[in-house]
Every structure is written in structure tokens, then in C-alpha cells.
């Protein structure tokens, strides 16, 4: 590899290869409502909370029962371990005067607002009684809680996955076209529509294009012509997942100081993603460079444009800042990566007791950080109801999703005395 390296004086910003040398070498509102059922004209919404991480699931067919306050009615609901149901009473019922009770709190526990948590496999009945009516929900709980993580850690925005999968199953030689918008530092991958035109955006990736002048990323239409997992770049640094666009202009990771050492990332350059920072190449986070490398074969068309954000149908993904002392790309799937397997953290969400009539300050003292320790408190969401005027125990779930699409949730108990 070192004999393929090209040197050039100047700053270590972009990483272009000489044309002749290269031509020798020929890839959410965070709370998801899953089910709604009327209980005594009640609505029951279900959301999956799995292993401390809230993960959006497919919609279930809701069970619906209409009943009146004069009659005793029972509905049935099937849940998986980790599910949470909210039992919502008819408008005529005052929630402050209704008592909820579970026949087996070890299987399904219920709080004073009618929130029911599926804790283990089995059957349990939750009853709601008060002010002349009684209603019940029979729960059947099955399955085991599972921790579900994305297949890749990336800030990329994805869309039209069904069309993408359908086209992939056809085995097309050119599944994608790539468009680089050097003004917005966005790469958008398109797949083809029913007419064969590449109009369906499936992935947007944040990048860094050239700074301009002699280091500009040229506009035009090209095709990928070479690939190499690691390759030497200007100024004695190296790129991972390199795909050649044209001559010295490449897709590649943010540069590394040492050949084949993913723990030598130039973190100051990584923190420039979403800005023009290279000598002309198109820099990507590792996961995105890897996606191009693995999914866009030689001869994949590449178009480089210079337009405003209206040319980017999926928008520009977030550019997450990293700790400059940790010389790893957080999107690198390497198991040695110190970011590997991490999830966002929520701090300050703890069991607490308040006095009847006191205000419940839901987000006071609760903060969240992403896997790179950036403050993402503004992304916090809360599910649960606390009625300060009603004594009892209430379960509240705090959830957050970071820019890598990683999710975390924490459930706490709020006691009103």
C-alpha cells in the first residue's frame, strides 16, 4: 500500500490520490402507538418497551369493545413481555375516582392512572371500578423481552425501503445512483422507479466536500471505477472504504493517521462533517463509506451538483461531534470500538415521592446524552400519567433517541402520598 501513497505539501484536510496512480487499480416521535382498544368506551394504546430500550414496532390490529357505565364489560388483549397498555376511561368517568387492580401483579402490574405493564408470561385481569361502573381487561402475555439494535450505527436518513428491497430482489446490476451535493455536503442514494428512472431516494448521508479553489469537488457525471478497503491518501494519512469517483476524487472515510488502524482517526476532521473540509474528495462517516463500498459496485453512476437544500429530498443528516481524545469513528462496527454496543443514557430519572396536591415536574433534573456524550436532553419524551390529586403509585417512562437512531428508555415509580 505504501508504494501507492501520494504526497503533497500543505494542510492535512482533503485526501486526494493522483489520477494516474489510482487508474492503475481498477446503505423517531419516539413513542409508537401499537394498539388501541375501547374499554367501557375506553381506548387502550400499546407501546413496546423492550429491555430498557424503546423500539418502534409494527401496528397491531386494535381490539375494540364498546360498553356503557351501567354494564360490566370485559375485553381481551394479547401482549408481549415488556409491553405497556394505557387504559383510558370514558369521558363520563372521573379518573381520580377509579381504582385499578391486577389479579397478578407479577404478570401485569397496573398503576393508579390505568397504565398496565406486562412483566412476565401468563394471564392476568385488570379491573377498573368506580362511580357505578366496573370494567375489566383480560391480558395474555407471551414472548420474551429482546434488545433490538439497528443493523448499522449511522446518522443516515433512510426511506422507501420496500421499493429498495423489491429492486434488490430483482438482482439489478445498477441498483443505485449517487448524487453528491457539494453545497449542502449531502450524498443521496437513489434507486429506480417503475419506469427504470432513478428517482426514488433511499438514503441520505452527511459528508464533507472540498473547500474550494484548488481543493474543490468538481461537478459533473462520473462512475465508480475503483475500490479498496484501505488506501493511502495525501499527507501520509489513510482512508477506509475507498471508492473512486474520478481520478483523484474519492469517496472515503474521514482520514486515519496510521494504515489499517481504526483507532487513529483524525477526530478534528471528523468534527467537520457537514462542512466543506476536504481537498476535493467526499468524506463520509465509516458506516456510510462502508455502505457505498459494499452496495455500489464499479460503474455505479455518480453525479456531483452544487445546489441548495431543495435538491436533497431526504434532507441532510445530523453531523455528531465526537470527543477528540477517542480516536475512533463512532459508526465503525469494529467490536474493539469503544462506542460499540453503547446506547444513549438518561440521568436523573429516579423513583420519587410527592405529596398529594403537589405539582409533578416531569423533566426537572432529567437529562440525556448520546453515545458520544453530547447533550440530547431536548429529545427526551415521557410516557405516563401522574395525578397529583390522587394518592397512589404511577409509572412513568422516559425515552430518548439519538442522531444514530439508538434508543433508550427508563421507567420510574412516582408515589403520591
N, C-alpha and C positions, 0 to 999 in steps of 0.2 A: 504493500500500500504506500509506503513512504516514497517509492520511486514515482508515484503518480501525483505526489503533492506539488502544488504550485505556490511559489512565494510571491509576496508583493509588499512593498513598504506601505506604511500608513496605519490608521486605526484598525482595531480588530472588530469591525462592525458587520460587514457582509462577508459572505464566503463564496466567492465565485471560483470556478475552475477554468483554466484556459480551454478555448474551444477545441483546438487540435488534440490536446491530450485526452479530453473527455470522449471525443468521437472515435477514439481507438476502442473504446469499451461500448460494445453495443448490447372506510365509514360514515313539579308542577307542581292554581290554588291547591294547594298541597293536600288538603283533606279531600278524599274522594268518597262521594256518597255511593254506596254499593246497593242498598236495598231500602225500600220504603213500604211499610205496611200500616194500614189503619187499625188501631186498637181502640175500640169504642169511639169510632171516627178518629182514631189516633194514627199518627204517622210514625213508622219505625224506620230510621235510617241506619244503615250498617256501614261501618268502615273497618278495613282490615288493619290491625296493628300487630306486626309480626316481630317477635324477638327484640323489641325495643326500637325497631326501625319501621317507620310508617311507609308502606309501599302501596301505590295505587294499584287497584285490582280491576278486573272486568266487572261490568254491571251485572247484578243478579236480577232475575225476574222477581218483582216485589210480590209479597203475599199481602192481600188486601181483605180486610174484614170491616164491615160497617155495622155498628151496633148503637143502641141508644142507652142512655144512663139508667133506664128502668130495667134493662135486661142484663143478665150475666152472659158474657160472651168470651170465648177463648179463641186465640189464633195460634198458629204454629210457625216456628221459624227454625231453619237449619243454619247453623253457624260452624265455623272452624275455630279451633283454639286460637285465641288472640283477637277474635272479632269483638266489636263493641256495638251494641244496639242502643239507640235512644228511643225511649218510649214517650211519645208525645200525646198528651190528653186532648180531648175535645175542648173547644173554646169555652164551653159551659162549665168545665171543671177547673177549679182553682188549685193549681199545683201545690200551693202551700198547705192545702188541707188534705192531700192524698198521701197515703202510706204505701210504700213498695216493699215487697218481701220476696225472697227467693227460697224455694224449697230445699235447695242445696247450694249454699254459697261457695262451696269448693268447686262446683262445676260452673255456675253462673252467679256472680255477685251483682247486686243492684244497689245503687246509691239513692239518696233522698230526692234526686231530681228525675229518677227513672232511667238512668244510664245503666245498662246491663253489660258486664264484661264476661266473655266466655273464657274460662280459666283452664278447663280440662275436659276430656272426653266424657260424654254421658248425657243424661237428661235432667232438666230442672225446669220448674214452673215459676214464673214471676207473676205475682198478683199485684193489682193496683186497686185500692179500696178507699172510699171516702165520699161523703156528701151524697149518699143514696145510690151509689153505683159500685159495681165490682167487675173488674175485667182481668183477664189472665193471658199470658203468652207462654206457650209450651216450647221450650228450646231443646233442640237436639244438637249436641256439639260433637264434631268429629275432626279428625285430622290432627296434624302436629304443627306447631309453630315452626316456621322456616325463616332463615335470614336470606333475603334476596338482594343481591347487588347487581348493578349494571354489568354487562359483559365487558365493557371498557370504561375507563375513567377519562372523561373528556368533557370539555365545555361545549362541544359541537351541538348545534341545533339540528334535530332530525325531523323529517316529515315524510309523508307519503310512503310509509314503509310497506304497505300492502302492494302498491304498484312496483316498488323496488323488488320485493320478493317474487312477484309474478314474473317480472322481466328476468330475474336471476335464474328462475327455473327453466326459462327458455334456452339458457346457455348461450346468450349473445356474446360475440367476440368483443364488442364495444358496448359495455353496459352503461358507461358513464361518459359524460363530457365535463370538463372542469373549467370554471370561469374564475379568474383572479381579478378582483377589483383593487387596483393598487392605491386608489384614493381612500377607500374605506378599510383597507387591509383585511379583506374578506375573501375567502375561497368558497365558492358554491359548487357542489357537485349536482349534476342533473342526470336523470335517466329519461328514457324515451316514452312518448305518449303512444296512443293507439295508431297514430299516423306515422310513427317512426321518428318524429322530431324530438329533439332533446329539450323538452320544455318543462319537465317535472322535477322541481328541486327536492333533493332528498337529504342533503347535509350541507350545513354552513360551518366553516372553520375560521377561527381568528388567525391572522398571520402578521408578519412584518415584511413589507416590500422595501425596495431601495429608497435611499434618502434623497436621490435626485442628482442632477448633474452627471458626472461620470459614473455615479453609482445608482443610476435609475433602473427600474424594472421596465423593460421595453414592452409597449403594447403590440398586439398582433395575434396571429393564429399560428399555433405550433402543435406538436405531437410529442408525447413522451418517447425518448429514444434510448435511454439507458437507466439502469438501476443498480444500486449497490447498497448493502446494509450499513456499511461504514465507509466513509471516503474522506480523504484529506482535502482540506479547504485552504483558502488563503491564510497567511499569518500563523502557520503552524497550529491550526486547530482542525477539528474534525466534525463531520455531520453524520447523523444516524438516519437511516431510512431515506436515502438519497434517490430522487427520481429526476432525470434530466429533462428540462423543458426545451432548451435550445442553446447550443454552445455552452457558455459558462453559466447559464442561468438555470437554477435548480430549485426543486422542492427539497427541503431537508429540515431536520430538527434545528433548534437553537444550538449553536456550536458548543463543542466539548474541548477541553484543554488537552486531554490525553486520548490517544487512539484506543478505541474499544473499551473505554472506561466510563460507564454511565454515571459514575459518582464524581465527575469532573465538569459538570455543567457550568457554563458561564451564566450564572444566575442574574447578573446585572443586565445581560442581554435578554434573558427570558422575561424579565420585568418590562421590557419594551414591546412585547407582543401587543398588537393593535395600533402600533405607531410605525412610521417609516423609519427603519433602523438598519437595514442591510445594505450591502454594496450592489444589490440588484437581484439576488436570489429571493425566493419566497420561503421564509422561515415559518415553521409550524411547531406546535407542541408535539411531543413524541407520539402520542396516540393518534393524532391527525396525520402526521407524516407517515406513520405506520399504516394507517388506513389507505392513504394514497398508494403507498408502496405495494400493499397486498391486494388491493382491489382494482387498481387502474393499470392494466398491462401496457406494454410498449405499444405505441401508436394511438394511445388514448388522446383525443383532441384536447388541447388546452388553449383557451382564449384569455388574453390579458387586456383588460379595459381600464379606463380612467373616468369613472362616473360617480355620481353621488349615491346615497344610500338607497334611492329608489330602484337601483339596478340589482339590489340584493334582496330577493324575495323573502328569505328567511331571516333577514337582519344579520347583525354582527354579534357573534357570541361574546361572552364576557372574557376578559383577559385577567386571570387571577394572579395576584402578586405572591411571590414566594420569599421565604427567608433566605437572604443571600448567603448565609453560612451553611445551608444544607444544599449541597451541590448535586441535587437530583431534580429531574423533571417530575412533578407530582403525577403526571399521566403515564409515566413509564410503568408497564406491567411487570417489570422485574421484581421478583419476590424479595430481593435484597433492598429494594427501595424503602426508605424509612416512612414514606407515605403509604406504602402498600397495606391494604386492608383497613385503613383508617376510615372513620365516619365523622361527620360534624359532631360537635359537643354542645350540650346545653348545660349551663351552670346556673345555680340559684333556684332551680325548680325543686322545691322540697315540701314534704308534708308540713302543714301548719294548722294552727287553731286560731279562729277568730271568735269574737263574741257576737251573740245574736244582735242583729241590727247594725253591726259594723260594716263598712264598705270593704268589699273584696277587691283588692288591687292586683289584678291578674298578672300583669307583666312587671310589677315592681321587683327589682333585683334579679330578674331573669335575663340572661344573656346567652348568645350563641356564637360559635366560631366555626369556620370551615376547617378542612384538614390541613390547611396551610396557616392556621391561627389568625386568619382575617376575621374581623368583627362582622357577623351577619345577623346581628340582633334584629335588624329591621325586617328580616324574613321570617321571624317567629310567628307561628299561628297557634291558636289554642282551641281545643275541643272539649266541651263540658259545660255544665251549668252549676253555679253556686247561688243558692237562695239565702242571702244573709238573714232574712226574716224567719227562716225555718230551721230549727235545730236538726242536725243530722250530719252524716258523712257524705262528701261529694268527691268524685274522682274527676280530675282534670288532666288532660293530655296536652303537653306542649310539643310541637313538631317544627322541624326546620329542614329545608332542602337547600344545599349549597349550589354554587355555579357548576360543580362537577356532576350535578344530578344525584348526589348522595343524600340520603335521608336519615334522620334520627328522630325518635320521639321518646318522651319521658312522661310517665303517668304518676301523679302525686295525689295524696288524700288531703282534702281540706275539711276540717271539722268545725262546724258551727255549734258553739255551746250556748 
